Amino acid sequence: MKLAQIDVMMKLKNAAKTKKDFIFIEFSDKNLSLIKFLYKEGYILSYFVKENLIRVNLRYFNNISLLENTKILSKPSIKRFLTYKDLCSLKKSNKDLILSTTLGILSYKMCLKLKTGGSLLFIL
């Protein structure tokens, strides 16, 4: 995961902690793919692309965001990789593991379905 994507996740986490309704993120293909993934999985309410910015509307349930407790696991200096075998041996928890794979950014469940591993990015 590049530093820009770590920055995006930190911005989303901080915005969720301060109960902001929306934030703006600099447009890039990787940032957009991350935002699309979060939208598809239901972690954000919506997003809009305007010129070189992405407006992200945050989702709250009972005034609590799912992004508040995000933990970033891979950093540019420390990369953690999980193979399909490693994923099979993990015990399922209530938290979602998010991985960067050759197929794009995928959840733990999707990696198991597609029988692929990848770089562990963060826990939501």
Helices and strands as residue ranges (DSSP letters): H 3-17, E 22-26, H 29-40, E 44-50, E 53-58, E 60-61, E 64-65, E 71-72, E 80-82, H 84-89, E 97-101, E 104-107, H 108-114, E 118-123
